[in-house]
Structure formats: structure tokens, C-alpha cells
């Protein structure tokens, strides 16, 4: 029986040690939150205290990446997967930076040297990804993309990607390279890959857009145009490109282009509703777009000094319909579409605090909004006072990192 009952998992930074934190809200009294903690370190069986990745799988096991191997936690004990004299594993690097689970329950792992492995849950063996000629995939992998149909894509930094088909009967892999050299892609820098509701696979590159339909037919669109981001709903796909927001109508199977007034790439797209969107640019602020009125509104620090910066890295929409923008500045931006008002919410950086490279925002089951800025402290949002409140642990130390 698996004992993983807490709602959230994270990393708690206490002085010079990083330990696993599992927390949940136990009560709510006068806007004061109370928490229950369980701290795990190498003294409890964890392979190393530096937590680099976390993933809870479909069976309830918690997979923990550290700087010294992969850990599987069942709520009681840790099972360690790393390359040690007494361990029969073939990891070239023990530093884990990414963990994902496919629909067959296999665990996919990326290590610090950008090599990908697959762990068989039955045999608990880690294997590198092999090409048809028997050699391994040696390109440095940027990301592992798991599509709803079961196809897996390995996205490299600058040499295209690899399409991996899984045999549903025995889970054997068929790996195909997709790049400029074999004329599968228009550009070797792939920025995004996703699958739409009709099982078309879209590959976004810096030199065009590729669509692979469910039958395997490939179509290329907009050669030499850089694509960065996407958003999809039941009616349309939106693509963020260089100086353009491009809409694909699912019903009529055609494109519509909305030009920006400045030559800048669209890095992130989120939806307030099926007809209202917000998107960030590469260093030039953000826009809102109303599809029905075809109205595009720009927001930048030049027009709105309270934004503090135009460098927007992430956008999230909360349950109230507000947008939260992760910025390279101590704090976050809060935007309300109803009032078109953008507000900067500062976050305290403690003396000697190492700035966090990860941005996180989520709402719990009690509608508490938690924010981990790129620069600043892990905090919760006080809606009544409209401010970020730093979260403090039982040791009166703030949580600086949450995965």
C-alpha cells in the first residue's frame, strides 16, 4: 500500500542542506495557514540531499531526482537507481534533471549530460535509447515530449528531434530521426511539439511549421518563419511566431495571420476564454488579443512603468481568470483582463539567498494561490490585502525552491 497522501511535494532549503518537503494544509484559521511537514534526507535513505526533479507516477510512487541518482519512494522506503559499484545500472551521469512517465508506466529520465534513459517498471532496469542500427541516441536532448497517442519525441538543442513509436503489445521502441539532413524538418532547432485533438502532430521550428497527420502525411507551412509557441482549444490552434500570431481554424482548415507592430517572437500563449488571449514576447512585454473584435493591445514597461521589466518568462491563468506573469525581477506581475490593469507584486529576497531558476505558480484545493518567483521567496497570495506573503517553515526558514 502506497502512503503518499500529501497534496504537494517540494524541496525545502534549510541553510546548506536541501531536503524533500511534503506538505498539506491541515486547517484554515483567520487567514493563517497551518501545515504538517515530513522531512526526508539521506539519513532516511535518500541517495543525496540535492533534489533536482520530482514526479508522482500513475501508481502513486514518488520519483525523486538528485545529484546522485534516481530515487523511487513508496511512502516508506527509497529505492535508488544510480551508477555505483554495488548498483547494476548504466547511468553515465547520476545527476537527474527531468523525470516523466509514459502511458505504459515506463519512466523516462534525462540526466545532466542531456542523455535520456527509459526505466522498465517491471524489471527496474534503465536503458539508453537505441537507434535501428544498434547505436545509441548521442545527440544532446533538450526535452522529452509525451503525446496523448503514445508517441514520444526527443527534442534536441540543434539537431532536430527523434520520433519514438511504442509497440503497444511489448513496449518495444522504434526510433526515427527527424531533421534537415533527412528532409523531415525545415530547420534543426525545434521549439515545440504537440498533438491536437485530431491526432495531428505539429512541430514548431525556427524555420517553419510542420504538420504530420494521423496517417503519417507531412505538410510544411510558412518556410523560413520562426515559430515559438502554441495554444489549442476546440475551435482553433494559435501559433506564436516572429512578429505574427497565426490562427488555424479546425473547421475550415485554413490560417489567419495577425501581424504585430514590432519584429519580436511570441514566446508563450494562454487563454482567458476561447476568444480572449494573453501572450508574452521575447523581451518586449506582453499583449492581449480579442479574436471577435480582432483587437490587439500591447503592454510594456515603456507604457506601464509599474511592470518593472519587459522580460516575461511564463504566464499562468488562475481560477478567478487573472493572469500571473513570471518575470526576471524580484516578484511577479498580476493582470486583470476585466480592468486591463497590470500590477507588480514584489517578493522579498533574503540576504545570502540563492536566486531560484524555477518559476512556479499553482492553486491548491482550498483556492490558495502559491507563487515561487524567479527571484524572491516562496509565497502565498493574500487576496484581501493583495500581496505576496512569504511562506515560513517550522524552522522559521523560507522555502526557496519548489518543484
Residue pairs with C-beta under 8 A, 6 or more apart in sequence:
1 75
2 59
2 60
2 61
2 74
2 75
3 74
3 75
3 76
4 22
4 56
4 60
4 61
4 62
4 73
4 74
4 75
5 24
5 75
6 22
6 23
6 24
6 36
6 38
7 23
7 24
7 25
7 364
7 365
8 22
8 23
8 24
8 364
8 402
9 20
9 21
9 22
9 54
9 56
9 62
9 403
10 20
10 21
10 22
10 23
10 54
10 399
10 401
10 402
10 403
11 18
11 19
11 20
11 21
11 51
11 54
11 399
11 401
11 402
11 403
12 18
12 19
12 20
12 21
12 39
12 393
12 397
12 399
12 401
13 354
13 397
13 399
13 400
13 401
14 393
14 395
14 397
15 397
17 41
17 49
18 49
18 50
18 51
18 401
19 39
19 40
19 41
19 46
19 49
19 51
20 39
20 40
20 41
20 46
20 51
20 64
21 37
21 38
21 39
21 393
21 399
21 402
22 37
22 38
22 40
23 35
23 36
23 37
24 35
24 36
25 33
25 34
25 35
25 364
25 365
25 366
25 368
26 34
26 35
26 36
27 34
28 34
28 366
31 382
31 384
33 368
33 380
35 394
37 393
37 394
40 46
40 73
40 78
41 49
42 48
42 49
44 78
45 77
45 78
45 80
46 64
46 66
46 71
46 78
47 66
47 68
47 69
47 70
47 71
47 78
47 80
47 82
48 66
48 67
48 68
48 69
49 66
50 66
50 67
50 68
51 64
51 65
51 66
51 401
51 403
52 65
52 66
52 67
52 95
52 96
52 97
52 403
53 63
53 64
53 65
53 96
53 97
53 98
53 99
53 403
54 62
54 63
54 64
54 65
54 99
54 403
55 62
55 63
55 99
55 100
55 101
55 107
56 62
56 63
57 63
57 101
57 105
57 107
58 101
58 105
59 105
60 75
61 72
61 73
61 74
62 72
62 73
62 75
63 70
63 71
63 72
63 73
63 99
63 101
63 107
64 70
64 71
64 72
64 73
64 78
65 71
65 95
65 96
65 97
65 98
65 99
65 109
66 94
66 95
66 96
67 94
67 95
68 82
68 94
68 95
69 80
69 81
69 82
69 83
69 84
69 91
69 94
69 96
70 80
70 81
70 82
70 91
70 96
70 99
70 107
70 109
70 119
70 126
71 78
71 79
71 80
71 81
72 78
72 79
72 81
73 79
79 124
80 87
81 87
81 89
81 91
81 119
81 124
81 126
82 89
82 91
82 94
83 89
83 90
83 91
83 92
83 94
89 125
89 126
90 126
90 127
90 128
91 111
91 117
91 126
92 111
92 113
92 115
93 111
93 112
93 113
93 115
94 111
95 111
95 112
96 109
96 110
96 111
96 112
97 110
97 111
97 112
98 108
98 109
98 110
98 143
98 144
99 107
99 108
99 109
99 110
100 107
100 108
100 144
100 146
101 107
101 108
101 146
102 108
102 146
102 150
102 152
102 166
103 146
103 150
104 150
104 166
104 168
104 171
105 121
106 118
106 119
106 120
106 121
106 171
107 118
107 119
107 121
108 116
108 117
108 118
108 119
108 144
108 146
108 152
109 116
109 117
109 118
109 119
109 126
110 116
110 117
110 141
110 143
110 144
111 117
113 140
114 140
114 141
114 142
114 157
115 128
115 137
115 140
115 141
116 128
116 129
116 137
116 141
116 144
116 154
117 126
117 127
117 128
117 129
118 126
118 127
118 129
118 173
119 125
119 126
119 127
120 127
128 136
128 137
129 136
129 137
129 154
129 162
129 164
129 173
129 175
130 136
130 137
130 173
130 175
131 137
131 175
131 177
132 174
132 175
137 154
137 162
137 175
139 154
139 156
139 157
139 159
139 162
140 156
140 157
141 154
141 155
141 156
142 155
142 156
142 157
143 154
143 155
144 152
144 153
144 154
144 155
145 152
145 153
145 154
145 155
145 193
145 194
146 152
147 153
147 193
147 194
147 195
147 201
148 195
148 199
149 195
149 199
149 214
150 166
150 168
151 163
151 164
151 165
151 166
151 195
151 201
152 163
152 164
152 166
153 161
153 162
153 163
153 164
153 193
154 161
154 162
154 164
155 161
155 190
155 193
156 162
156 188
156 190
157 189
158 188
158 189
159 179
159 188
160 177
160 178
160 179
160 180
160 181
160 184
160 185
160 188
160 190
161 177
161 178
161 179
161 185
161 190
161 193
161 203
162 175
162 176
162 177
162 178
163 175
163 176
163 178
164 173
164 174
164 175
164 176
165 173
165 174
165 176
166 172
166 173
167 173
167 174
177 184
178 184
178 185
178 203
179 185
179 188
180 186
180 187
180 188
184 218
185 203
185 205
185 207
185 210
186 205
186 207
186 208
186 210
186 220
186 223
186 224
187 205
187 206
187 207
187 208
188 205
189 205
189 206
189 207
190 203
190 204
190 205
191 204
191 205
191 206
191 226
191 227
191 228
191 229
192 202
192 203
192 204
192 227
192 228
192 229
192 230
193 201
193 202
193 203
193 204
194 201
194 202
194 230
194 232
195 201
195 202
196 202
196 232
196 237
196 250
197 232
197 234
197 250
198 213
198 214
198 250
199 213
199 214
200 211
200 212
200 213
200 214
201 211
201 212
202 209
202 210
202 211
202 212
202 230
202 237
203 209
203 210
203 211
203 212
204 227
204 228
204 229
204 230
204 239
205 226
205 227
206 226
206 227
207 223
207 224
207 225
207 226
208 220
208 221
208 222
208 223
208 224
208 225
208 227
209 220
209 221
209 222
209 225
209 227
209 239
209 241
210 218
210 219
210 220
210 221
211 218
211 219
211 220
211 221
212 218
212 219
213 219
221 255
222 241
222 246
225 241
225 242
225 244
226 241
226 242
226 265
227 239
227 240
227 241
227 242
228 240
228 241
228 242
228 265
228 266
228 267
228 282
229 239
229 240
229 266
229 267
229 268
229 269
229 279
230 237
230 238
230 239
230 240
230 269
231 237
231 238
231 269
231 270
231 271
231 277
232 238
233 271
233 274
234 250
234 274
235 249
235 250
235 251
235 274
236 247
236 248
236 249
236 250
237 247
237 248
237 250
238 245
238 246
238 247
238 248
238 269
238 277
239 245
239 246
239 247
239 248
240 265
240 266
240 267
240 268
240 269
240 279
241 265
241 266
242 263
242 264
242 265
243 259
243 260
243 262
243 263
243 264
243 265
244 257
244 258
244 259
244 260
244 266
245 257
245 258
245 260
245 266
245 269
245 279
245 289
245 296
246 255
246 256
246 257
246 258
247 255
247 256
247 257
247 258
247 291
248 254
248 255
249 255
249 256
258 289
258 294
258 296
260 266
260 281
260 287
260 296
261 298
262 284
264 281
264 282
264 283
264 284
265 281
265 282
266 279
266 280
266 281
266 282
267 279
267 280
267 281
267 282
267 312
267 313
268 279
268 280
268 312
268 313
268 314
268 315
269 277
269 278
269 279
270 277
270 278
270 279
270 315
270 316
270 317
270 323
271 277
271 278
271 317
272 278
272 317
272 321
272 323
272 337
275 290
275 291
275 292
276 288
276 289
276 290
276 291
276 337
277 288
277 289
277 291
278 286
278 287
278 288
278 289
278 315
278 317
278 323
278 335
278 337
279 286
279 287
279 289
279 315
280 286
280 312
280 313
280 314
280 315
280 325
281 287
281 310
281 312
283 310
283 311
284 300
284 310
285 298
285 299
285 300
285 301
285 307
285 310
285 312
286 298
286 299
286 312
286 315
286 325
286 335
287 296
287 297
287 298
287 299
288 296
288 297
288 299
288 337
288 340
289 295
289 296
289 297
297 340
299 307
299 335
299 342
300 307
300 310
301 307
301 308
301 309
301 310
304 342
306 342
306 343
306 344
307 327
307 333
307 342
307 344
308 327
308 329
308 331
308 333
308 344
309 327
309 328
309 329
311 327
311 328
311 329
312 325
312 326
312 327
312 333
313 326
313 327
313 328
313 359
313 374
314 325
314 326
314 359
314 361
315 323
315 324
315 325
315 326
316 323
316 324
316 326
316 361
317 323
317 324
318 324
318 361
318 363
318 369
319 363
319 367
321 337
321 338
322 334
322 335
322 336
322 337
323 334
323 335
323 336
323 337
324 332
324 333
324 334
324 335
324 361
324 369
324 371
325 332
325 333
325 334
325 335
326 332
326 359
326 361
326 373
326 374
327 333
327 373
327 374
328 374
328 375
329 374
329 375
330 346
330 347
330 348
330 349
330 373
330 375
330 376
331 344
331 345
331 346
331 347
331 373
331 375
331 376
331 388
332 344
332 345
332 347
332 361
332 371
332 373
332 388
333 342
333 343
333 344
333 345
334 342
334 343
334 344
334 345
335 341
335 342
335 343
343 386
345 381
345 386
345 387
345 388
346 376
346 388
347 371
347 373
347 375
347 376
347 377
347 379
347 388
347 390
348 376
348 377
348 390
349 355
349 375
349 376
349 377
350 377
350 398
353 377
353 398
353 400
354 400
355 374
355 375
356 372
356 373
356 374
356 375
356 376
356 400
356 401
357 374
358 372
358 374
358 401
358 402
358 403
359 372
359 373
359 374
360 370
360 371
360 372
360 402
360 403
361 369
361 370
361 371
361 372
362 369
362 370
363 369
363 370
364 370
368 380
368 381
369 380
369 381
369 383
370 378
370 379
370 380
370 381
370 391
370 402
371 378
371 379
371 380
371 381
371 388
372 378
372 379
372 401
372 402
373 379
376 388
377 390
377 391
377 398
377 399
377 400
378 390
378 391
378 398
378 399
378 400
378 401
378 402
379 388
379 389
379 390
379 391
380 388
380 389
380 391
381 387
381 388
381 389
382 388
382 389
390 398
391 398
391 399
392 398
393 399
